[in-house]
Amino acid sequence: MAIITISRGSYSKGKEVAEKVAGKLGYACISRDVLLETSKEFNIPEIKLVRAIHDAPSILKGLKQSKERYIAYIRAAVLKHLSADNVVYHGLAGHFFVSGISYVLKVRILADLEDRVQLEMERENISRSEALSIIKKDDEERRRWSRELYGIDTRDPCLYDLVIHIRELTIDDAVELICRTAGLKQFTTTPESLKSIHDLALAAEVKAALMDIQYDMEVQADDGHVYVQTHASPAIQQQLKEDILGIVGRLSGVKKTTITLSRVTPYGD
């Protein structure tokens, strides 16, 4: 029993590796279907979710709240799937959402630039220069997104437990390496590790549900006890607390809610 996230660039063979790993281990394999699920659950056009993940922050300049809202929704959906255990997740920054969880096996799949360019040329029926430009732009946007939002560079090998270059190693070799590593003791799910992923998933679900009230709330969970921390002016604190309790109380898995409100005073007071 394990949770595996596979980070990949376009045309890196990461999708094929993820699907084969899931098939060999008998795990669920998820990626774009999370977008579809989230789009329906929160009534958001899928294209907006795609852009929230892939567009560089500069493109969405001035839309910080909207971007963080979409990220919160996707985080909640991803962690909901991961908390079921026995799952392979590829693409859409999954490793960011579980960066603090050591027992999740985090993998990065790389491929030669020329191989990626050739695949782009064949798929889109375009010239080499056009394909190279598209891939370089896509890679840079993904790097800028992760760096500016999380302060992390996707190329940093320290983010991953395994970095596999598809060249001399084939897709099947990569699958074998990942499956063997997933069987190691440190990546095996335990009651303690399962609790931590459930706590993380519940906190993400609560934060997503509260986005319409205030986008910068801090939320944590511990065995069904939810802790919400935010700020408000004295005049609206009581109403805000009631609104939060009303929303959180409707969510399954929540046993108790503790709200901490820091005081915000009007400018000039």
N, C-alpha and C positions, 0 to 999 in steps of 0.2 A: 504494500500500500504506500503510495507516494503522490506528491504533487510536483509536476514538471512544467517549467515555463521555458519556452524557446524564443529567443530574440533573433530576429532575422531582418535583413534588408531585402529589397525587391530583387527577384530572380537569384536568390541565394540558395535555393533548394530547401530552405527551412520548412516550408509547408509540407513538402514530401517527406522530410525526415520526421516531422511531428506526427503525421498521419500513420506512418509505418511504426513509430514507437508506440502510439496508442493501440494500433492493431495487435502488435506483438504482446503487449502487456494486458490487453483487454480493458484499456482505460477509455474514458470519454475523451474526445478531441474537440476543442472549441476555439473559435477565433471570431470571424465576421458575424457569426450567428448571435454573438453577444450584442453587437450593434443593433441587429434587427429586434432582438428581445427588448433592449433598452429603449429603442425608438417607440415601440408599441406601448411599453409600460408607462413612459413619461410623456407620451404624445409629442415627440420631437421628430422632425424630419431626419431621416438617416443621414442625409448629406451633411447636416450640421454637425452630427456626431463624428463623421469621418474627418471633417475639417478641423474640429476641435482637437483631434488626436494628431493629425498629420501636418496641419499648416504651421508655419513658423509663427512665433508670437508677434513678430512685427506686422504680419498680415492682419492679425486680430487686435491691433493696437487700439486701446480705448474700449475693448470689450472684455476686460478682465473678469467681470462678474459672469458674463455669459459663458466664457471659456471654462472657468472653474466649475460652473454649474454642470456643463456637459461632462467634464472629467469626473465629477462626483457621481453622476449617474452611471457612467461606465465602470468606475471603480466598484460601485455597489454590485453591479451585475457580474463583474469578473470574480469578485470575492465570494459572491453567493455560489457560483459554480465551483470554485476551488474548495470551499468548505465542505463540499460533498465528498472530497477526497478521490483518489484514483482518477486523476485527470491530467491531460496534457493541454497546455494553453500556448498558442503561438501568435505572435504579432500584437500590435496595439499596446505596447508598453506594459505588458503584464508583470515583468520583473520589477518595475517601479512600485507597483502596488503591494508587493510582498518583499520589498528590499530588506526589511528588518526581521524577516523570518528565516532562520538559518536552515531549517530542515527542508525547505522547498529547494529542489534541484533547479538551478538557474543555468541555462545553456545559451550560448551565442553561436550561431552558424554563420560562417563566412564563405565567400566564393570569390574567385578571381574576377577582377573588373572586366576583362575582355570576354569572359564567358557570359557575364551578365549583360554586357552590351550586345553580344550576338543574339541572345534570347529576346531582348527588347526589339532589336531590328526585325527579327523573324515574326514576332507577335504583332507589331504595329506596322510592319512593312515600311520602315523608314531608313534613312541613311545612318551610317556609323556615327557621324558627328551629331546628328539629332538624338540618337539613342544615348550617346555618351553624355550629352547635355542634360537629358531628362534624368538619368540615373544620378549624376553628380548633384543636381538640384534637389532631388528627392532625399539623398543621403544627408545633404547639408541642412535641409529643413528639419529632418528628424533629429539631428544633432542639436540644432538651435533650440528646438522645442524642449528637449529633455534638459539641456543646459540651463535655459532661462526659467523653466518652470520648477525644476528640481535641483539645479546646480550639479547635474550629473552628465558626463559625456558617455554616450552609448558605446564608444570605442574603448573605454577603460576596461581592461580585462579583469580588474578587481571586482567588478560587478557580478561576475559569473563564476560558477564552479567548474564549468567546462567551456572551452572555446575550441570549436572544431572547424577546420578549414577543409571545405570540400574541393579537393584537387587530387592528391595522391590517395587520400581517404575517400572512399565512395559513400554514397547515401547509406548503403547497407552497413558499411563500417561505422558510420556515425550512429546509426540505430543501435548497433551492438554495444558501442561504448556507453551510450546514454542508458540503455536498459541495465547494463551491468552496474553502472554507477548508482542508478536509482535503487538497486538492491542492497546497497551498503547500509549499515546500521544507522548512520547519522541522517539518512534521508528517509528512514522508515517512520511512518506515522505512529505516534504514541498518544495516549489519552491527554497528556499535557499539551502536545503540539496541536492536537485537534481542537482543544479548548482555545488556544491562542488564535487559530484561524477563524473559529466561530466568533470570538470576541471582535476580531478585526472586521469580519463581514457584517456583524450587527451594527458596529459603529459606523461603517460606511453606509449602511442602509438608512440609519437615522439621519446622518448628515445630508444624504441626498433628499430625504423627505423634508428636511428643514430649509432647503435652499431657497424656497419661495419667501421665507420670512427674513433670513439674513444669511448671506453667502459665506461669511467668515467665522462661523461658529466652530469651536473645537469640540470634538466628540470622541469619547472613549467608552469602552464597554468591558465589563468583567462579570462573566457568568450571569448575564441577564440584567445586571445593574448598569444603567447608562448614565454617564456623566457628561453634561453639556455645559460648556463655558463660553460666555460671550459678553458683550457690553451693551449698555443702553443708558439713556438719560433717565434720571429718577422718575420723571413724569410718565414714562411708558413701561417701566420695569415690571409692574404687576401684570399688565396686559400681555407683555411679551412672555412672561413666565406661563401664563394661562394658555397662550397659543402654543407654546412648545409642548406643554404637558398634554394638550389635546391631540396634537399630531403624533407624538411619540407613544402615547397610550394606545393608539390604534394599531401599532406594529406588533406582530407576533414575535415572541422571544424576549420581549421587554418585561422584566419583573419589577423594576424600580427605577425611578429617574431622579437624579440629583442635578439641580441647576445652580450654577454660580454666575452671578451677574456683577460685572465691575461697573463702576459709575462713570458715565460720560457726561461732562458738563458742557453747556453751550459755549461757543467761542467767545472769549472776552471775559468770562466769569472768573 
